[in-house]
Amino acid sequence: MKEENKKTKTQAKEELGVRIGELDHYLFGQGNHYDIYKKLGAHPTEIGGKKGVYFAVWAPHAAGVHLVGDFNDWDENATEMARLEPLGIYEVFVEGLGEGELYKYLITTSDGRKLYKADPFGNHAELRPGTASKVADLRKIKWSDGVWMEKRAKQNIDNMPMSVYEVHPGSWKKHPATEESPEGFYNYRLFAEQAAEYIKDMGYTHVELMGIAEHPFDGSWGYQVTGYYAPTARYGTPEDFAYMVNYFHKHGIGVILDWVPAHFPKDACGLADFDGQALFEYADPRKGEHPDWGTKVFDFEKNEVRNFLIANALFWVEQFHVDGLRVDAVASMLYLDYGREAGQWVPNIYGENKNLEAIEFFRHLNTVVPGRNPGVMMIAEESTAWPLVTGEPKDGGLGFTLKWNMGWMHDFLDYMKLDPYFRSYNHNKMTFSLTYAFSEKFVLVLSHDEVVHLKCSMINKMPGLYDDKFANLKAAYSYMFGHPGKKLLFMGQDIAQFQEWSEARELDWYLLGEEKHRQLQEYVRALLHLYKEDAAMYSLDASWEGFEWINADDNSRSIYSFIRHSDDQKSNLVFVINYTPVARDDYRVGVPHSGTYKLILNSDDERFGGSGQVKEVSFKAKKGECDGKPYYLEYSLPAYGTAVFKYAKPRQRTASKPAEKKIVKKTK
């Protein structure tokens, strides 16, 4: 009898562990159930000694919900779900089901309509064009990245190197199309193995992946999500996705995901009008729809909706070990009038255009995610001058770890597109960003958005003839890597891809058969390794202590010179970059100290496609005022040339104390 009671208590505990209970309702209703994805959705489990799958879905406006799938021949009356109050969550346990089962929720609306919906919390999905959810068991995932995770928890993001390779996995490389695989996608495992090799060789520190959460339309690039809790089936299973993250970590590469809490599509299978009414979105279309994008906007006034998103961020970080989330379209969430004309938006209670609920959502999100997971990054794609995006929430900030520097990107590209003749009249486009470079913690980005929609590829943005384009692009990347801030390059930019990017085809890797493209790639590789391996490039990245202009005003020659300081002053770097096709054989640059300056990067080196005329490696500083400095270097600066010199700050001499006289007492 005692044994039987013990068994009953164990079963009750198991059932309580997976089933929705009173505490779950309370926490979800308050918006603080950070593990709600372990309850809602589909979960293989054992209840009452019977194996099967427990299903739960939030649908408070529904008149009723049935579970349909292959297991019951999609019979709309076969498997009714029970309603739980007070939140209107429906549940059912189906004995005998396991992984791989296709299913949907058939929702009967209050006005009698029938809606077939994919699971908002489902962990796997049918490959498009199918839209059903698929039962997955995340308990089977095994990890071996403990060393990486321990190191991540202790890292100081502010003073570590971070150069990001932004990738769309479906178009990085492809297999030849076959009848079985017409798209030729690499799966997560093969992609991880090949991409990790490339990323390590080039010298990137992180990979940022586009289009991972399940989405029905390839052309959305993954920015119109229907399965927030499911890695896309295009490239494999959740276990395959976990293998990829684990593999990157084992090879010292951080993983960042694009994350889209700003909006979602109107697809019939998705979140829009989920239970027959606006549930995940604002009911008022002036708040609940983006006119420009034709998508729905999450209702940040609802605790449960905010909880859905915060728990989703934690899901990717805690269940799949990702190291950061790049939050898409933050500006569209902060401003109620974003992309809207007069009369198309609703002011807040103060009559202003700030979305107060979204602001609080970000502060909550950016407190909880890194708070539970030290070392994890929350990165804002924020395109306005909103203050304190990376400021602490307690100080009125939004709490992001980093912010994409969109202002720098626009000024930088505007300058680089110019014919060199006109650059002297636009000199401040390259210097203006330094007036605000330390107001936030920035990432300098040349992302996918800059090489699509007739904006031209990076190489084709450059002015001049064929050779000039490559020389200009080397000069452009030199300034980007020398400028304070973390770095991000989109795939293909490091091989000078001529075509604009398309999700429908792989990168033009054949270009590396041509000398100019190999040389450009070699130059980017040199910049990446210099950035990662030299402390001056990152150790004081978020402070004026790490940057010093030598000459920011040489507009007549379109030359920029500056110093990057290391925190120990033993590895300081002098950058000189020439943005005209005119060589300066008698060029002088001011330097702060006497001694020897070592030329460690020369864009005119033969291996980078240059002339190779400069053979010297060491340059002795000469005494004499130049650029406001007491010493100078003489250097033959080539057309479109970049020169980077390394020096150590001389030790300060201190006067030695006179030796103390030893007093010897004489004795009689």
C-alpha positions as MATLAB code, in Angstrom:
seq = 'MKEENKKTKTQAKEELGVRIGELDHYLFGQGNHYDIYKKLGAHPTEIGGKKGVYFAVWAPHAAGVHLVGDFNDWDENATEMARLEPLGIYEVFVEGLGEGELYKYLITTSDGRKLYKADPFGNHAELRPGTASKVADLRKIKWSDGVWMEKRAKQNIDNMPMSVYEVHPGSWKKHPATEESPEGFYNYRLFAEQAAEYIKDMGYTHVELMGIAEHPFDGSWGYQVTGYYAPTARYGTPEDFAYMVNYFHKHGIGVILDWVPAHFPKDACGLADFDGQALFEYADPRKGEHPDWGTKVFDFEKNEVRNFLIANALFWVEQFHVDGLRVDAVASMLYLDYGREAGQWVPNIYGENKNLEAIEFFRHLNTVVPGRNPGVMMIAEESTAWPLVTGEPKDGGLGFTLKWNMGWMHDFLDYMKLDPYFRSYNHNKMTFSLTYAFSEKFVLVLSHDEVVHLKCSMINKMPGLYDDKFANLKAAYSYMFGHPGKKLLFMGQDIAQFQEWSEARELDWYLLGEEKHRQLQEYVRALLHLYKEDAAMYSLDASWEGFEWINADDNSRSIYSFIRHSDDQKSNLVFVINYTPVARDDYRVGVPHSGTYKLILNSDDERFGGSGQVKEVSFKAKKGECDGKPYYLEYSLPAYGTAVFKYAKPRQRTASKPAEKKIVKKTK';
ca = [
       0.000    0.000    0.000;
       2.854    2.398    0.902;
       4.580    1.547   -2.386;
       1.365    2.290   -4.276;
       0.963    5.677   -2.541;
       4.600    6.503   -3.304;
       4.035    5.693   -6.984;
       0.906    7.835   -7.059;
       2.803   10.803   -5.573;
       5.603   10.393   -8.131;
       3.113   10.315  -10.996;
       1.365   13.391   -9.599;
       4.704   15.205   -9.455;
       5.469   14.265  -13.071;
       2.060   15.480  -14.192;
       2.470   18.748  -12.288;
       5.882   19.211  -13.900;
       4.555   19.267  -17.447;
       0.901   20.280  -17.089;
      -0.381   23.821  -16.751;
      -1.103   24.593  -13.110;
      -2.364   27.453  -10.989;
       1.095   28.988  -10.595;
       1.635   28.853  -14.374;
      -1.583   30.801  -14.919;
      -0.549   33.384  -12.358;
       2.974   33.927  -13.675;
       1.919   33.973  -17.335;
      -0.873   36.413  -16.517;
       1.665   38.643  -14.761;
       4.078   38.420  -17.714;
       6.840   36.785  -15.653;
       6.697   33.094  -16.615;
      10.164   32.886  -18.172;
       9.886   29.120  -18.736;
       6.373   29.168  -20.203;
       7.662   27.451  -23.349;
       8.198   24.346  -21.230;
       4.452   24.227  -20.558;
       2.738   25.628  -23.653;
       3.394   23.842  -26.940;
       3.880   20.108  -27.525;
       5.949   18.081  -25.040;
       6.651   14.331  -25.163;
       6.203   13.115  -21.597;
       4.710   10.452  -19.372;
       1.473   11.033  -17.482;
      -0.159    8.414  -15.313;
       2.428    5.900  -16.382;
       1.508    6.342  -20.048;
       3.821    7.815  -22.673;
       2.539   10.397  -25.115;
       2.542   14.112  -25.877;
       1.048   16.912  -23.795;
      -0.329   19.831  -25.826;
      -1.296   23.267  -24.482;
      -2.278   26.475  -26.300;
      -3.384   29.952  -25.206;
      -6.625   30.899  -27.018;
      -8.858   32.889  -24.620;
     -11.341   34.127  -27.274;
     -11.967   30.667  -28.730;
     -15.310   28.919  -28.344;
     -13.416   25.625  -28.481;
     -10.122   24.034  -29.635;
      -9.459   20.611  -31.142;
      -6.109   19.000  -31.855;
      -5.821   17.656  -35.398;
      -3.024   15.811  -37.151;
      -1.914   12.713  -38.987;
      -2.561   10.656  -35.845;
      -6.342   11.270  -36.060;
      -6.609   11.743  -39.834;
      -7.136   15.483  -39.280;
     -10.616   14.738  -37.936;
     -11.863   18.035  -36.536;
     -14.004   16.330  -33.891;
     -11.694   13.545  -32.768;
      -9.466   15.191  -30.150;
     -11.114   17.922  -28.122;
      -8.959   20.039  -25.806;
     -10.073   21.037  -22.307;
     -10.265   24.725  -21.383;
      -8.423   25.883  -18.265;
      -9.274   29.114  -16.512;
      -8.658   31.924  -15.792;
      -6.507   32.583  -18.908;
      -8.258   30.438  -21.498;
      -5.500   27.872  -22.022;
      -6.535   24.621  -23.698;
      -4.814   21.300  -22.953;
      -4.873   17.654  -23.958;
      -2.638   14.614  -23.457;
      -2.534   12.154  -26.346;
      -1.241    8.741  -25.424;
       1.065    6.930  -27.826;
       2.303    9.956  -29.756;
       5.988   10.769  -30.148;
       8.460   12.814  -32.138;
       7.766   13.754  -35.739;
       3.941   13.861  -35.530;
       2.378   16.629  -37.627;
      -0.360   18.631  -35.898;
      -2.325   21.881  -35.803;
      -4.839   23.501  -33.491;
      -8.331   23.744  -34.964;
      -9.809   26.800  -33.298;
     -13.558   27.412  -33.353;
     -14.086   31.155  -33.049;
     -16.847   32.867  -31.098;
     -18.657   33.547  -34.379;
     -18.378   29.949  -35.562;
     -15.419   30.098  -37.953;
     -12.826   27.303  -38.134;
      -9.128   28.318  -38.040;
      -6.263   25.862  -38.532;
      -3.290   27.282  -36.634;
       0.320   26.190  -36.226;
       1.554   25.979  -32.633;
       2.912   29.364  -31.414;
       5.215   27.452  -29.039;
       6.010   24.546  -31.380;
       9.678   23.516  -31.546;
       9.683   22.081  -35.064;
       7.702   22.631  -38.251;
       6.790   21.012  -41.505;
       9.017   22.114  -44.376;
       7.323   24.838  -46.372;
       5.028   25.017  -48.279;
       3.556   22.842  -45.510;
       2.504   24.851  -42.450;
       1.842   22.214  -39.781;
       3.786   21.980  -36.536;
       5.858   18.916  -35.719;
       6.410   17.286  -32.334;
      10.033   17.518  -31.173;
      11.790   16.381  -28.002;
      14.429   18.918  -26.944;
      15.439   16.720  -23.993;
      17.476   14.604  -26.411;
      19.890   17.433  -27.222;
      23.401   16.895  -25.822;
      25.966   19.658  -25.288;
      29.757   19.619  -25.013;
      30.463   23.372  -24.926;
      30.882   23.735  -21.171;
      34.272   25.441  -21.448;
      32.856   28.026  -23.859;
      29.843   28.697  -21.623;
      32.023   29.192  -18.542;
      34.287   31.586  -20.423;
      31.292   33.485  -21.814;
      29.882   34.074  -18.336;
      33.117   35.817  -17.294;
      33.787   37.915  -20.397;
      33.789   41.709  -20.463;
      32.025   42.574  -23.702;
      33.184   46.202  -23.656;
      36.878   45.418  -24.075;
      36.850   42.201  -26.085;
      37.303   41.938  -29.866;
      34.087   41.323  -31.773;
      34.072   41.014  -35.552;
      30.847   39.510  -36.858;
      30.293   37.568  -40.075;
      26.625   37.992  -40.986;
      25.318   34.966  -42.874;
      22.136   33.769  -44.529;
      22.724   29.985  -44.319;
      20.483   29.136  -47.259;
      22.510   31.202  -49.712;
      26.047   30.995  -48.327;
      26.760   27.812  -50.257;
      24.440   25.384  -52.037;
      24.513   21.855  -53.362;
      23.556   21.342  -57.018;
      19.759   21.164  -57.269;
      18.202   17.705  -57.376;
      14.640   16.440  -57.503;
      14.862   15.502  -53.805;
      16.458   18.839  -52.860;
      15.582   21.479  -55.446;
      16.941   24.330  -53.291;
      20.237   22.554  -52.570;
      20.365   23.823  -48.984;
      23.243   22.786  -46.737;
      21.882   21.320  -43.515;
      22.866   22.858  -40.168;
      25.609   20.286  -39.599;
      27.421   20.653  -42.903;
      26.995   24.419  -42.826;
      28.571   24.533  -39.351;
      31.592   22.503  -40.398;
      32.313   24.475  -43.571;
      31.412   27.914  -42.208;
      33.478   27.422  -39.037;
      36.548   26.623  -41.112;
      36.067   29.782  -43.191;
      35.265   32.016  -40.219;
      38.327   30.876  -38.253;
      40.634   31.256  -41.234;
      39.397   34.778  -41.946;
      39.625   35.834  -38.294;
      36.006   36.636  -37.444;
      35.028   36.124  -33.808;
      31.251   35.676  -34.212;
      28.709   34.530  -36.763;
      25.310   36.223  -36.990;
      22.632   34.054  -38.591;
      19.663   35.387  -40.533;
      16.359   33.594  -40.916;
      16.595   30.905  -38.241;
      13.114   31.072  -36.671;
      10.543   29.305  -38.866;
       9.077   31.448  -41.641;
       6.971   30.467  -44.668;
       8.320   32.875  -47.318;
      11.983   32.673  -48.386;
      11.848   36.193  -49.760;
      11.228   37.597  -46.271;
      14.801   36.439  -45.357;
      13.346   35.218  -42.070;
      11.936   38.567  -40.935;
       8.299   37.422  -41.120;
       8.164   34.678  -38.528;
       5.394   32.156  -37.893;
       7.346   29.785  -35.618;
       9.159   31.800  -32.955;
      10.168   28.692  -31.012;
      11.234   26.532  -33.973;
      14.548   26.533  -35.887;
      13.554   26.511  -39.539;
      13.113   23.054  -41.045;
      14.869   24.231  -44.234;
      18.188   23.151  -42.791;
      17.218   20.278  -40.498;
      15.880   19.430  -37.057;
      16.257   21.177  -33.690;
      18.971   18.627  -32.869;
      20.813   19.607  -36.062;
      20.539   23.268  -35.083;
      21.954   22.511  -31.620;
      24.816   20.581  -33.250;
      25.649   23.702  -35.271;
      25.782   25.989  -32.214;
      27.804   23.417  -30.296;
      30.230   23.052  -33.215;
      30.783   26.803  -33.519;
      31.457   27.030  -29.787;
      33.963   24.173  -29.892;
      35.847   26.156  -32.544;
      35.818   29.406  -30.580;
      33.082   31.148  -32.569;
      30.198   33.003  -30.915;
      26.673   32.669  -32.328;
      24.235   35.577  -32.690;
      20.708   35.221  -34.055;
      18.538   37.798  -35.760;
      15.412   38.113  -33.607;
      12.186   39.772  -34.726;
       9.889   40.979  -31.911;
       8.651   44.010  -33.868;
       6.093   42.412  -36.164;
       4.745   39.176  -37.642;
       2.996   38.240  -40.905;
      -0.711   37.768  -41.593;
      -0.343   34.169  -42.829;
      -3.461   32.167  -41.993;
      -1.474   29.543  -40.080;
       0.345   32.081  -37.903;
      -0.250   34.403  -34.973;
      -2.529   36.931  -36.724;
      -6.120   36.843  -35.348;
      -5.034   33.665  -33.640;
      -8.259   32.743  -31.839;
     -10.596   34.682  -34.090;
      -9.701   38.046  -32.608;
      -6.585   40.150  -32.135;
      -4.627   38.189  -29.526;
      -0.921   38.682  -30.133;
      -1.423   42.010  -31.950;
      -3.015   45.320  -30.977;
      -6.732   45.307  -31.843;
      -6.645   48.902  -33.149;
      -5.107   48.760  -36.666;
      -3.551   52.183  -36.067;
      -1.299   50.435  -33.551;
      -1.596   46.814  -34.662;
      -0.489   47.014  -38.302;
       2.550   48.364  -40.124;
       1.228   50.139  -43.245;
       4.593   49.895  -45.027;
       5.224   46.222  -44.305;
       1.711   44.755  -44.319;
       2.417   42.965  -41.035;
       0.956   42.833  -37.529;
       2.493   44.522  -34.467;
       2.781   42.756  -31.116;
       0.517   44.147  -28.385;
       2.955   45.241  -25.695;
       0.079   46.198  -23.408;
      -0.689   42.499  -22.813;
       1.352   40.761  -20.124;
       1.038   37.428  -21.904;
       2.348   38.826  -25.208;
       5.358   40.432  -23.545;
       5.904   37.112  -21.765;
       5.722   35.235  -25.087;
       8.584   37.341  -26.450;
      10.792   37.504  -23.356;
      10.471   33.750  -22.866;
      11.312   33.325  -26.562;
      14.553   35.275  -26.156;
      15.412   33.095  -23.163;
      14.481   29.975  -25.155;
      17.164   30.626  -27.784;
      19.749   31.610  -25.172;
      19.104   28.911  -22.593;
      17.852   25.983  -24.662;
      20.156   26.501  -27.661;
      23.122   28.298  -26.035;
      23.163   31.224  -28.470;
      25.449   34.056  -27.359;
      23.414   37.033  -28.427;
      20.297   38.308  -30.135;
      20.330   41.119  -32.686;
      16.917   42.718  -32.182;
      15.435   43.774  -35.502;
      13.633   47.076  -36.196;
      13.837   48.517  -32.674;
      12.938   52.016  -33.906;
       9.626   50.750  -35.295;
       8.726   49.565  -31.801;
       9.764   52.706  -29.941;
       7.774   55.181  -32.062;
       3.996   54.938  -32.414;
       4.136   56.987  -35.621;
       6.919   54.954  -37.256;
       6.080   54.615  -40.975;
       2.657   56.166  -40.407;
       1.068   59.352  -41.662;
      -1.060   61.744  -39.597;
      -4.273   60.031  -38.555;
      -2.714   56.556  -38.887;
      -1.363   56.386  -35.346;
      -2.539   56.792  -31.745;
      -0.572   59.005  -29.301;
       0.318   57.721  -25.838;
      -1.378   58.990  -22.658;
       0.863   62.064  -22.743;
      -0.005   62.889  -26.338;
       3.464   61.824  -27.519;
       4.712   59.374  -30.130;
       6.683   57.118  -27.760;
       5.394   53.585  -27.247;
       5.591   53.443  -23.456;
       4.751   49.730  -23.279;
       7.495   48.846  -25.779;
      10.013   50.880  -23.775;
       9.163   48.942  -20.625;
       9.285   45.695  -22.601;
      12.885   46.427  -23.666;
      13.934   47.305  -20.129;
      12.393   44.095  -18.823;
      13.877   42.010  -21.655;
      17.371   43.469  -21.325;
      17.383   43.038  -17.565;
      16.185   39.431  -17.515;
      18.104   37.886  -20.432;
      21.661   38.977  -19.513;
      20.715   38.854  -15.818;
      20.027   35.128  -16.049;
      22.803   34.588  -18.602;
      25.921   36.704  -17.939;
      27.941   37.378  -21.073;
      24.960   37.177  -23.436;
      24.557   40.179  -25.749;
      21.365   42.028  -26.676;
      22.076   44.122  -29.781;
      19.707   46.806  -31.063;
      19.141   47.622  -34.703;
      18.045   51.142  -33.801;
      18.249   53.724  -36.570;
      17.396   56.991  -34.797;
      18.959   59.238  -32.172;
      16.975   57.690  -29.324;
      19.099   58.369  -26.213;
      20.642   55.714  -23.961;
      19.826   52.685  -26.080;
      22.760   50.977  -24.351;
      22.192   52.859  -21.105;
      21.200   51.116  -17.892;
      17.418   50.797  -17.310;
      17.864   52.253  -13.811;
      19.232   55.396  -15.484;
      16.400   55.629  -18.004;
      18.165   53.592  -20.712;
      16.865   50.641  -22.699;
      19.561   48.270  -21.448;
      20.928   46.911  -24.734;
      24.503   45.655  -24.755;
      25.316   47.192  -28.151;
      23.661   49.295  -30.848;
      24.103   49.151  -34.611;
      25.637   52.456  -35.741;
      23.372   53.264  -38.679;
      24.417   56.926  -38.769;
      28.065   56.001  -39.295;
      27.076   53.519  -41.997;
      25.126   56.081  -44.045;
      27.812   58.795  -43.816;
      30.584   56.313  -44.554;
      28.893   54.893  -47.651;
      27.899   58.349  -48.913;
      31.558   59.351  -48.737;
      32.931   56.194  -50.317;
      30.543   56.434  -53.303;
      31.901   59.869  -54.209;
      34.369   60.488  -56.989;
      37.652   61.234  -55.140;
      37.611   64.767  -56.589;
      34.529   65.597  -54.495;
      35.675   63.920  -51.280;
      37.549   67.008  -50.114;
      34.203   68.841  -49.952;
      32.638   66.067  -47.859;
      35.519   65.416  -45.474;
      33.302   65.702  -42.387;
      31.221   62.689  -43.430;
      34.081   60.529  -42.189;
      34.852   62.520  -39.041;
      31.337   63.351  -37.809;
      30.774   59.918  -36.249;
      33.612   60.584  -33.805;
      31.563   63.377  -32.236;
      29.146   60.743  -30.868;
      31.204   57.532  -31.072;
      31.172   57.025  -27.297;
      27.615   58.157  -26.554;
      26.542   54.516  -27.015;
      28.308   51.180  -27.328;
      28.288   50.716  -31.087;
      28.688   48.063  -33.745;
      29.844   49.379  -37.135;
      27.755   47.489  -39.680;
      27.847   46.821  -43.383;
      24.921   44.419  -43.354;
      22.750   42.614  -45.892;
      20.490   45.684  -46.087;
      23.275   47.636  -47.810;
      23.721   45.216  -50.720;
      20.125   44.614  -51.893;
      17.284   46.459  -53.645;
      19.466   48.189  -56.262;
      21.836   49.609  -53.624;
      24.728   47.765  -55.347;
      27.261   45.406  -53.826;
      30.090   46.937  -51.795;
      32.596   46.714  -54.658;
      30.142   48.310  -57.079;
      29.488   51.205  -54.715;
      33.119   52.194  -55.183;
      33.921   54.844  -57.835;
      36.347   54.498  -60.717;
      37.434   51.763  -63.066;
      38.072   48.127  -62.162;
      41.374   48.559  -60.297;
      40.160   51.752  -58.614;
      37.166   49.930  -57.146;
      39.364   47.401  -55.372;
      41.747   50.085  -54.111;
      38.817   52.146  -52.796;
      37.282   49.149  -51.063;
      40.538   48.357  -49.278;
      40.707   51.968  -48.077;
      37.078   51.773  -46.961;
      37.588   48.649  -44.883;
      40.756   50.165  -43.389;
      38.787   53.058  -41.920;
      35.995   50.795  -40.707;
      38.404   48.568  -38.782;
      40.414   51.479  -37.410;
      37.306   53.356  -36.225;
      36.132   52.629  -32.641;
      33.316   50.085  -32.362;
      32.662   46.388  -32.897;
      32.545   45.258  -36.561;
      30.077   43.452  -38.810;
      30.448   42.443  -42.462;
      27.835   40.604  -44.482;
      28.901   37.510  -46.379;
      30.347   38.185  -49.834;
      31.690   41.616  -48.907;
      35.056   40.113  -47.997;
      35.505   38.621  -51.486;
      34.245   41.710  -53.385;
      31.099   40.048  -54.712;
      29.898   42.041  -57.743;
      26.274   40.923  -57.728;
      23.808   42.171  -55.157;
      22.890   39.502  -52.653;
      19.899   37.246  -53.361;
      18.498   34.593  -51.040;
      17.845   32.438  -54.123;
      21.490   31.743  -55.069;
      24.789   31.042  -53.364;
      27.637   33.533  -53.149;
      29.851   33.887  -56.216;
      32.696   31.848  -54.757;
      34.116   31.353  -58.251;
      35.380   34.937  -58.037;
      38.217   33.703  -55.827;
      39.658   32.206  -58.982;
      40.489   35.786  -59.994;
      43.555   37.483  -58.573;
      41.953   40.789  -57.561;
      39.278   39.076  -55.502;
      41.812   36.822  -53.760;
      43.957   39.842  -52.935;
      40.992   41.786  -51.550;
      40.026   38.787  -49.427;
      43.606   38.526  -48.182;
      43.503   42.196  -47.154;
      40.259   41.731  -45.227;
      41.790   38.662  -43.571;
      44.795   40.770  -42.514;
      42.496   43.457  -41.075;
      40.459   40.883  -39.170;
      43.517   39.253  -37.637;
      45.041   42.632  -36.776;
      41.761   43.608  -35.118;
      41.448   40.381  -33.136;
      45.089   40.067  -32.107;
      46.104   43.648  -31.334;
      44.725   45.123  -28.103;
      44.796   48.693  -29.428;
      41.946   47.792  -31.777;
      39.477   46.880  -29.049;
      40.681   47.172  -25.429;
      39.612   50.827  -25.040;
      36.956   50.690  -27.744;
      34.194   52.484  -25.833;
      36.247   55.437  -24.593;
      38.141   58.471  -25.880;
      41.171   56.969  -24.142;
      41.393   54.493  -27.007;
      41.257   56.973  -29.902;
      43.191   60.113  -30.794;
      43.080   62.165  -33.972;
      46.420   63.087  -35.504;
      44.908   65.049  -38.367;
      41.157   65.105  -38.923;
      41.271   68.228  -41.101;
      43.412   67.296  -44.104;
      40.471   67.729  -46.473;
      42.548   69.144  -49.336;
      44.346   65.805  -49.678;
      41.515   63.596  -48.291;
      43.874   61.920  -45.855;
      42.876   60.792  -42.361;
      45.374   59.956  -39.619;
      44.685   58.819  -36.079;
      46.007   56.719  -33.196;
      44.412   53.699  -31.524;
      45.706   53.269  -27.975;
      45.954   50.004  -26.075;
      45.102   49.963  -22.393;
      48.707   49.138  -21.446;
      50.177   51.580  -24.019;
      52.504   48.837  -25.272;
      50.731   48.266  -28.554;
      49.559   51.610  -29.940;
      48.753   51.953  -33.628;
      49.031   54.877  -36.040;
      46.600   54.751  -38.988;
      47.098   56.778  -42.169;
      44.552   56.418  -44.999;
      44.605   58.183  -48.370;
      41.268   58.473  -50.217;
      42.539   59.882  -53.501;
      44.358   58.319  -56.476;
      47.260   60.720  -55.831;
      50.409   59.261  -54.246;
      52.154   61.411  -51.594;
      55.815   60.471  -51.846;
      56.855   63.153  -49.348;
      54.113   62.489  -46.828;
      54.752   63.285  -43.177;
      52.551   62.290  -40.269;
      52.931   63.612  -36.749;
      53.590   61.125  -33.961;
      53.634   61.615  -30.194;
      56.930   60.007  -29.255;
      60.446   59.398  -30.457;
      61.596   55.900  -31.271;
      60.965   53.271  -33.921;
      57.572   52.741  -35.550;
      57.003   49.395  -37.212;
      54.908   49.224  -40.395;
      52.605   46.258  -39.695;
      50.001   46.748  -42.440;
      50.557   48.244  -45.869;
      47.694   48.075  -48.365;
      50.225   48.578  -51.175;
      51.868   45.252  -50.367;
      52.065   42.939  -53.375;
      50.021   40.226  -51.643;
      47.128   42.702  -51.456;
      47.432   43.702  -55.109;
      49.669   46.719  -54.506;
      52.917   47.823  -56.128;
      55.139   46.572  -53.318;
      57.381   49.640  -53.641;
      57.731   50.240  -49.904;
      60.174   47.667  -48.561;
      61.030   49.211  -45.190;
      59.492   47.745  -42.064;
      60.862   50.112  -39.409;
      60.641   53.921  -39.460;
      62.507   56.185  -37.050;
      60.560   59.161  -35.737;
      62.260   62.484  -36.413;
      62.129   65.462  -34.099;
      60.078   68.357  -35.404;
      56.542   69.655  -35.081;
      53.997   68.061  -37.426;
      50.213   67.799  -37.044;
      50.603   69.298  -33.573;
      52.913   66.463  -32.497;
      56.583   66.837  -31.463;
      57.838   64.135  -33.882;
      56.988   62.883  -37.335;
      57.412   59.954  -39.692;
      58.317   60.298  -43.346;
      56.560   57.769  -45.527;
      55.734   57.346  -49.214;
      51.937   57.138  -49.034;
      50.556   55.412  -52.147;
      47.383   56.302  -54.015;
      44.415   55.002  -51.987;
      47.040   53.734  -49.556;
      46.657   52.610  -45.970;
      49.598   52.379  -43.579;
      49.366   51.118  -40.003;
      52.371   51.593  -37.693;
      52.842   50.050  -34.267;
      54.716   51.697  -31.410;
      55.069   51.400  -27.647;
      54.871   54.446  -25.414;
      58.325   55.065  -23.885;
      58.600   54.433  -20.188;
      58.593   57.521  -18.010;
      61.948   58.026  -16.411;
      61.864   58.670  -12.676;
      64.666   60.356  -10.806;
      66.483   57.928   -8.538;
      66.686   58.736   -4.839;
      70.146   59.476   -3.402;
      71.559   56.563   -1.428;
      71.022   56.879    2.276;
      74.184   57.254    4.321;
      74.763   54.496    6.752;
      75.441   55.884   10.186;
      77.947   53.953   12.218;
      78.180   54.767   15.892;
      81.671   54.857   17.275;
      82.284   53.245   20.602;
      84.901   54.358   23.095;
];
